[in-house]
Each structure stands twice: as C-alpha cells, then as structure tokens.
Amino acid sequence: MRRNSRYVMLVFVVLAFAKAYSQQTPLPILSREEAKSLMLQNNYGIQIAENEENIAENNQSLLNSGYLPILQGTAGADIDETDSRTEFGSPNDPADERRDPIVINDAETRTYNAAIALNYTLFDGLGRLYNFKRLKEQYNLSQLQARETIENTTVQLMSVYLEVARLTENLNVLNETLDVSKNRLTRVEYQFDYGQVSKLEVLNAKVDINTDSVNVLNARQQLENTKRDLNVILNRELAVSFAVDTTVTLMNELRLESLLNQVNENNVRLLQTASNVQISDYDIKTARALMLPRVGLTGSYGWNRQENPQGPFFPSNTRQSTSLRIGASLTWDIFDGGLSITGIRNSKIAYENEILFKKQVEQEVDRDVANALGNYRNAVAVFELQEQNVITNTNNFERTEEQFKLGQVNSVEFRQAQINLLNAETSRNLAKYDAKLAEYQLLQFTGQLLNIVL
C-alpha cells in the first residue's frame, strides 16, 4: 500500500510540473528572417569572412596598384668639433722671429642637407596592369568566398532552427498524448470503483502515464539543448529563450524549375572556379611582362648648407647650394638565367590545372543538384504520405477511443492505437522539416538561398 501511494505521489508531481510548464507566459517568436538577420550581424565565422573581404578590398585599391609614383624625402644634420694646433718651422733669416703656434679648440663644422626624390615607372611590360586586374579579381573571389560562408552558415542555421520547430511540435504531441493518458486513468479509476474493470487496468494506465511523462521531460530537455545550439550560431546569450515559427510552406514546382535553369550563373562554387581561372590567366600575362623592358623617370631636388669655422689661414665661412636633377632609365633583362621562362611555363601549367578543376567542379555541381533535387522530391512525397498516415491513424484512434469508452476494446488495444497515432504524428513532423531542409539545400546549389524569404 505504501509503495502504491509513493507511485501515485510521483505521478502527481510529474503532472503538476507539466501543468505549471504549460501555463508559462508565451515566449517571443523568433522568425526565420529574424534569425538570419541576427546570424549576419553576430556570427563569428561570417565576421571573419567579411574581414577577409575587407582586406581584399584594400588590396585592389589604386594605392596598392603600383601606378602611383614614389616620393621620398630625406634630411640630415652633422656637427663636427675639432681641436687643432699649427706649428711653424724655423725662419730662414736668423733675424726673423719664430712664429708662435696657432691653437684652435672646439672648432665646429656644421652641415645641413635636405632632399626630395621622385621615382615613377612609366612602363614595366604591362606587369602592373595585369597585377592590378588580378587584385580586383581576387577581391571578387573574396566576395564569393564570403558568400559561400554565409550560405553554409545559413543552411546550418536553418537546420538547427527546423530541428527546434520539430522538437516543439513533438513536445506538443507528447503533451497531448499525456493528457489522453490522464483522462484514461480518470476513467478507469471510476470504472474500478464501480467494479467494471480490474485493478490491472488502473495499474496499466498509471504505467502509461509514467512513460508519457518521461517522454515529455526528455523531449523538453532535448528542445532546450537545441535552442542553446541555435543561440550559439546567433552568437547571443545561451539563456535567451524563444519560440520558433512552425509553419512550413514548400516551393511550387514551376518556381523550382526556373531556379534550376540558372545554376550555372548563380552557383557559388562555379563562380569561384571561373574567378580562379581568370586569376591564373593574369598570372601568365604578369610573368610575360618580365621579358619586356622597364622605363622609369627619376627626379630630385636637394639643399645643402655647410658652416665652416675659422682656420689657421682662412676666416670662418658658410657655403650653401641647391641642386635639381631629372633623369630617365631603361632596364631590360635580356637574359635573367631562365627565371622568367620558368615562371611563364609554371603559370601556364597552373592555368591548365584551374581549367581541369573547373570541369571537375562543374561535374560535381551537376551531381549535387541532381541529388538535392531527388532528395527534395522524395522528401516531399514522404511528407505527403505521412500526412495521409496521420489522418488514417487519427480516425483509427478516435474510433478506438469511442469503443474503449463503451468497453468494446481493452486498454492494450487502446494504448496501441494511441502509440500508433503518436508515431504517425512525430514521423509527419520529421518528414515535414526534412522536406524544408532539403529545399534549403537545393536552393543553396542553385545559388538562390540568400535571395529568398526563408
């Protein structure tokens, strides 16, 4: 008897907890577009990709092109202190007096200079032209790489978001199942009191309530864990709670066909390979530029001032001068030991590799699109079948429930119909969100994932 009362108390606590949870204030709904906006603002991987894009943007500017001249200024000052002693030899005429030595201490010589020099390359074999174009193409490539990061993160985001939605609907189904089990327990207890059923029916109902309560607790914990996973992707506090939109609308076939026709123009992997081919082409032309002469202009303007102290024979003096120089230079590596020829050959091989890699990516993208399309259509078909299965199991459960109330079926048959409906509804939820995720993956391959309303 004591063990039975303990069991009843445990069931009461679980039911009270479930009821209290269901009466909480409704959580704010986080829509898919809001989640995408938060991801674009906060996600670490996207921020890193955007910084890499900013570096490439700086590199492709005119300041990094080599087209601007180099202007250099120099200045200097020197101070030289000298101590000197000048002695004179004996005079030729004995009557002349010998001159005293001349001693000069701390004689300072000061020199000042300043200059400005200009160097400009008029022609370098068109090397800087193709290098400039290469930097611009690298910036375009960095934009595509950032876009690929955003697309991958968006699919990851939607995968977790849809999982939260699926677990939310599963939790609702499990709560409904628990309510049905509670009503069943109430009914069989009344029937037991009037001697219509045995004690075994009551115990079976309590066991099923316990099982359903455990399922609710596990589903709720799994839902909370998945919400934290979503908060990590959004880079916000893990404790932030929210609800998600469980509405799913699948794309119609006509729009899907129009998107599939634009894969070659929009797929980010194909665009990246095309950009790499163009960069390799510029590398060949840059390497060829080393075979041509280089013409440059130089110019400088200088100012010099020198202050000389008094010497033994000369008074102090100051000397100042300015200079202006303009020149031109021609440099041509007629033969550089074969380095240029080797560079051109290697650049051509790299270009051929990029062409081969482009063909490989084209084949892989065709396969990925075909697989994604097949997966999507199969997922949609499974979802439609699961919806029909839910309708069938709902009708079966309702009829079984009526017969159970009339005493025409036992508790085992009733429980089996309840479990069949539960499995059908959770399978329908899984199929629904699998179909939506397959749609997102297909949109990524078509290059349109970021252009649609999620």
C-alpha positions in Angstrom: 0.0 0.0 0.0 2.9 2.3 0.9 4.6 1.6 -2.4 1.4 2.3 -4.3 0.9 5.7 -2.5 4.5 6.6 -3.4 3.8 5.8 -7.0 0.7 8.0 -7.0 2.7 10.9 -5.4 5.4 10.6 -8.1 2.8 10.8 -10.9 1.1 13.7 -9.2 4.5 15.7 -9.1 5.2 15.0 -12.7 1.7 16.1 -13.8 1.9 19.2 -11.7 5.3 20.1 -13.2 3.9 19.6 -16.7 0.9 21.7 -16.0 3.0 24.5 -14.5 5.2 24.5 -17.5 2.3 24.7 -19.9 0.9 27.7 -18.1 4.1 29.8 -18.5 4.0 33.1 -20.3 4.2 32.6 -24.1 7.7 33.0 -25.4 8.5 35.6 -28.1 8.6 34.0 -31.6 11.9 34.2 -33.4 11.1 34.1 -37.1 13.4 32.6 -39.7 14.2 36.1 -41.2 15.0 37.5 -37.8 17.3 34.5 -37.1 19.0 35.1 -40.4 19.5 38.8 -39.6 21.0 38.0 -36.2 23.3 35.5 -37.8 24.6 38.0 -40.4 25.2 40.5 -37.6 26.7 38.3 -34.9 28.1 35.0 -36.2 31.9 34.8 -35.8 32.5 32.9 -39.0 30.7 35.5 -41.0 32.5 38.3 -39.3 35.9 36.7 -40.1 34.9 36.2 -43.8 33.8 39.8 -44.0 37.2 40.9 -42.6 39.0 38.8 -45.2 36.8 40.5 -47.8 37.8 44.0 -46.5 41.5 43.0 -46.8 41.0 42.0 -50.4 39.1 45.3 -51.0 42.1 47.3 -49.6 44.5 45.3 -51.8 42.6 46.1 -55.0 42.6 49.8 -54.5 44.7 52.3 -56.5 47.0 52.8 -53.6 48.2 49.2 -54.0 48.3 49.1 -57.8 51.9 50.3 -58.4 50.6 53.1 -60.7 51.3 55.9 -58.3 54.8 57.5 -58.0 57.1 57.1 -55.0 58.0 60.3 -53.3 60.8 60.2 -50.7 62.1 62.9 -48.5 65.4 62.9 -46.7 67.1 65.3 -44.3 70.2 65.4 -42.1 72.4 67.5 -39.9 76.1 66.9 -38.8 78.2 68.7 -36.2 81.9 68.1 -36.1 84.1 69.6 -33.3 87.8 69.7 -34.0 90.8 70.8 -31.9 93.9 71.8 -33.9 97.4 73.1 -33.3 99.5 74.5 -36.1 103.3 75.0 -35.5 105.7 76.8 -37.8 109.2 75.8 -38.6 112.4 77.9 -38.0 112.7 81.1 -40.2 115.2 81.2 -43.0 116.6 84.5 -41.8 118.1 84.3 -38.3 117.0 87.8 -37.7 113.3 86.9 -38.1 111.5 85.8 -35.0 109.9 82.3 -34.9 106.1 82.4 -35.1 104.1 81.1 -32.2 101.9 78.0 -32.8 98.2 78.6 -33.6 95.9 76.6 -31.4 92.2 76.4 -32.2 89.9 74.4 -29.8 86.3 73.4 -30.2 86.1 74.4 -33.8 82.6 73.4 -35.0 81.8 72.5 -38.6 78.0 72.3 -39.2 76.5 70.6 -42.2 72.8 70.6 -43.1 71.1 68.9 -46.0 67.6 68.1 -47.2 66.3 66.5 -50.4 63.1 65.2 -52.0 63.2 62.4 -54.7 60.6 61.2 -57.1 60.6 57.8 -58.8 57.9 56.8 -61.3 57.7 53.7 -63.6 56.4 54.7 -67.0 56.4 51.2 -68.4 57.1 47.8 -66.9 55.9 45.5 -69.7 52.3 45.8 -68.6 53.1 43.8 -65.4 51.4 46.1 -63.0 48.3 46.4 -65.3 47.7 42.7 -65.1 48.6 42.6 -61.4 46.1 45.3 -60.8 43.4 43.3 -62.7 44.5 40.2 -60.7 43.9 42.1 -57.4 40.5 43.2 -58.5 39.6 39.6 -59.4 40.9 38.4 -56.1 38.5 40.9 -54.4 35.7 39.4 -56.5 36.8 35.9 -55.3 36.9 37.0 -51.7 33.3 38.2 -52.1 32.3 34.8 -53.4 34.1 33.1 -50.6 32.3 35.3 -48.0 29.0 34.5 -49.8 29.8 30.8 -49.6 30.5 31.1 -45.8 27.1 32.9 -45.4 25.3 30.2 -47.4 26.8 27.4 -45.4 26.1 29.1 -42.2 22.5 29.8 -43.3 21.9 26.1 -44.1 23.4 25.3 -40.7 21.2 27.9 -39.0 18.1 26.6 -40.8 18.9 23.0 -39.9 19.0 23.8 -36.2 16.0 26.2 -36.5 13.9 23.5 -38.1 15.1 21.0 -35.5 13.8 23.4 -32.8 10.5 23.6 -34.7 10.3 19.8 -35.0 11.0 19.2 -31.3 8.5 21.9 -30.4 5.7 20.1 -32.3 6.8 16.8 -30.9 6.6 18.2 -27.4 3.1 19.4 -28.1 2.1 15.9 -29.4 3.6 14.3 -26.4 1.7 16.6 -24.1 -1.5 15.8 -25.9 -0.7 12.1 -25.5 -0.1 12.6 -21.8 -3.5 14.4 -21.5 -5.2 11.5 -23.1 -3.4 9.1 -20.8 -4.5 11.2 -17.8 -8.1 11.1 -19.0 -7.9 7.4 -19.4 -6.6 7.0 -15.8 -9.5 9.0 -14.5 -12.0 6.9 -16.5 -10.6 3.5 -15.4 -10.4 4.7 -11.8 -14.2 5.4 -12.0 -14.7 2.1 -13.7 -12.7 0.3 -11.0 -14.7 2.0 -8.2 -17.9 0.6 -9.8 -16.4 -2.8 -10.4 -16.4 -2.6 -14.1 -12.6 -3.2 -14.6 -9.9 -4.9 -12.6 -7.0 -3.3 -10.7 -4.7 -4.3 -13.6 -6.4 -1.7 -15.8 -5.7 1.0 -13.3 -2.1 0.0 -13.0 -1.6 -0.2 -16.7 -3.0 3.3 -17.1 -0.5 4.6 -14.4 2.4 2.9 -16.1 1.5 4.6 -19.4 1.2 8.0 -17.7 4.7 7.5 -16.3 6.0 6.5 -19.7 4.4 9.5 -21.3 5.7 11.9 -18.6 9.2 10.7 -19.1 8.9 11.2 -22.8 7.7 14.8 -22.2 10.6 15.5 -19.9 13.2 14.1 -22.3 11.6 16.0 -25.2 11.6 19.2 -23.3 15.3 18.8 -22.3 16.2 18.0 -25.9 14.4 21.1 -27.1 16.2 23.3 -24.6 19.6 21.9 -25.7 18.8 22.5 -29.3 17.7 26.1 -28.6 21.1 26.7 -27.0 22.7 25.3 -30.2 20.8 27.9 -32.1 21.9 30.7 -29.8 25.5 29.7 -30.4 25.0 30.1 -34.1 23.4 33.5 -33.5 26.2 34.5 -31.0 23.9 35.5 -28.2 23.3 34.6 -24.6 22.7 30.8 -24.2 19.9 31.5 -21.6 17.8 33.5 -24.1 14.6 31.6 -24.6 12.3 31.9 -27.5 9.7 30.1 -29.7 10.0 29.4 -33.4 7.7 29.5 -36.3 6.4 26.0 -37.1 4.7 27.0 -40.3 6.2 25.3 -43.4 5.4 26.2 -47.0 7.1 24.3 -49.7 8.1 25.8 -53.1 6.0 25.1 -56.1 7.4 23.1 -59.0 7.3 25.9 -61.5 9.4 28.3 -59.5 11.8 25.4 -58.7 12.3 24.7 -62.4 13.1 28.4 -63.1 15.8 28.3 -60.4 17.3 25.1 -61.7 17.8 26.8 -65.1 20.1 29.4 -63.5 22.5 27.1 -61.7 25.5 27.9 -64.0 25.0 31.7 -63.5 24.5 31.6 -59.7 26.2 28.6 -58.1 28.9 30.0 -55.9 31.4 27.1 -56.5 31.1 27.6 -60.3 31.6 31.3 -59.9 34.7 30.7 -57.7 36.3 28.4 -60.2 35.7 30.9 -63.0 37.4 33.6 -61.0 40.4 31.3 -60.2 40.8 30.6 -64.0 40.8 34.4 -64.7 43.4 34.9 -61.9 45.6 32.2 -63.5 45.3 33.9 -66.8 46.5 37.2 -65.3 49.4 35.3 -63.7 50.6 34.2 -67.2 50.5 37.8 -68.5 52.3 39.1 -65.5 55.0 36.5 -65.9 55.4 37.5 -69.6 55.9 41.2 -68.6 59.2 40.2 -67.0 60.5 39.6 -70.6 60.0 43.2 -71.6 62.0 46.4 -70.8 61.1 48.7 -68.0 61.2 52.5 -68.4 61.3 54.8 -65.4 61.6 58.5 -64.5 63.6 59.9 -61.6 63.8 63.5 -60.2 65.2 65.1 -57.1 65.7 68.4 -55.5 68.4 69.0 -52.8 69.5 71.7 -50.5 72.9 71.8 -48.6 74.4 74.2 -46.2 77.9 74.0 -44.6 79.2 76.3 -41.8 83.0 76.1 -41.5 84.9 77.5 -38.5 87.9 79.8 -38.7 91.1 78.0 -39.6 94.7 78.8 -39.2 94.9 80.6 -42.5 91.3 81.3 -43.5 88.4 83.0 -41.8 85.1 81.3 -41.0 82.8 80.8 -43.9 79.4 79.4 -44.9 78.6 77.5 -48.1 75.1 76.9 -49.4 73.9 75.1 -52.5 70.8 73.7 -54.2 70.5 71.0 -56.9 67.8 69.8 -59.3 68.1 66.5 -61.1 65.9 64.9 -63.7 66.6 61.6 -65.3 65.2 58.6 -67.2 66.2 54.9 -67.0 65.8 51.9 -69.2 66.2 48.4 -67.8 65.9 45.2 -69.8 66.8 41.8 -68.5 67.9 40.4 -71.8 68.6 37.1 -70.1 67.9 36.5 -66.4 69.2 33.0 -66.2 65.9 31.5 -67.3 63.8 32.6 -64.3 61.2 34.4 -66.5 60.9 31.5 -68.9 60.4 29.1 -66.0 57.8 31.4 -64.4 55.8 31.5 -67.6 55.8 27.8 -68.0 54.7 27.2 -64.4 51.9 29.8 -64.8 50.6 28.0 -67.9 50.6 24.7 -66.1 48.7 26.3 -63.2 46.2 27.7 -65.7 45.6 24.3 -67.1 45.1 22.9 -63.6 42.5 25.5 -63.0 40.7 24.6 -66.2 40.7 20.9 -65.2 39.5 21.8 -61.7 36.7 23.9 -63.2 35.5 21.0 -65.2 35.6 18.8 -62.1 33.6 21.3 -60.1 31.0 21.5 -62.9 30.6 17.8 -62.8 30.3 17.8 -59.0 27.8 20.6 -59.1 25.6 18.8 -61.6 25.7 15.7 -59.4 24.9 17.7 -56.2 22.0 19.5 -57.9 20.6 16.2 -59.2 21.0 14.6 -55.8 19.5 17.6 -54.0 16.5 17.7 -56.4 15.9 14.0 -56.0 16.2 14.2 -52.2 13.8 17.2 -52.2 11.1 15.5 -54.3 11.5 12.3 -52.3 11.1 14.2 -49.0 8.0 16.0 -50.3 6.5 12.6 -51.4 7.3 11.1 -47.9 5.8 14.1 -46.2 2.5 13.8 -48.2 2.3 10.1 -47.4 3.0 10.8 -43.7 0.2 13.4 -43.7 -2.2 10.7 -45.0 -0.9 8.3 -42.4 -1.7 10.8 -39.6 -5.2 11.2 -41.0 -5.7 7.4 -41.0 -4.3 6.9 -37.5 -6.3 9.8 -36.2 -9.5 8.2 -37.5 -8.4 4.8 -36.1 -7.6 6.3 -32.7 -10.9 8.2 -32.5 -12.9 5.0 -33.3 -10.8 3.0 -30.8 -11.3 5.7 -28.1 -15.1 5.5 -28.6 -15.0 1.7 -28.4 -12.8 1.9 -25.3 -15.4 4.2 -23.6 -18.1 1.6 -24.5 -15.9 -1.2 -23.2 -15.7 -2.9 -26.6 -11.8 -2.8 -26.7 -9.4 -3.3 -23.8 -6.6 -1.0 -22.6 -3.9 -2.7 -24.6 -5.7 -2.1 -27.9 -6.4 1.5 -26.8 -2.8 2.1 -25.9 -1.6 0.6 -29.2 -3.9 3.0 -31.2 -2.5 5.9 -29.1 1.1 4.9 -29.8 0.4 4.4 -33.5 -1.0 8.0 -33.6 1.9 9.4 -31.7 4.4 7.7 -34.0 2.5 8.9 -37.1 2.5 12.5 -35.9 6.2 12.5 -34.9 7.1 10.9 -38.3 5.0 13.5 -40.1 6.8 16.3 -38.2 10.2 14.7 -39.2 9.1 14.4 -42.8 7.8 18.0 -42.9 11.0 19.6 -41.7 13.2 17.2 -43.7 11.4 18.4 -46.8 12.0 22.0 -45.9 15.7 21.5 -45.1 16.1 19.6 -48.4 14.5 22.7 -50.1 17.1 25.0 -48.5 19.9 22.7 -49.6 18.6 22.6 -53.1 18.3 26.4 -53.1 22.0 26.7 -52.0 23.1 24.7 -55.0 21.0 26.9 -57.3 22.7 30.0 -55.8 19.4 31.5 -54.7 19.4 30.7 -51.0 20.2 34.3 -50.0 17.7 35.8 -52.4 14.5 34.3 -51.0 12.4 34.8 -47.9 13.3 31.9 -45.6 
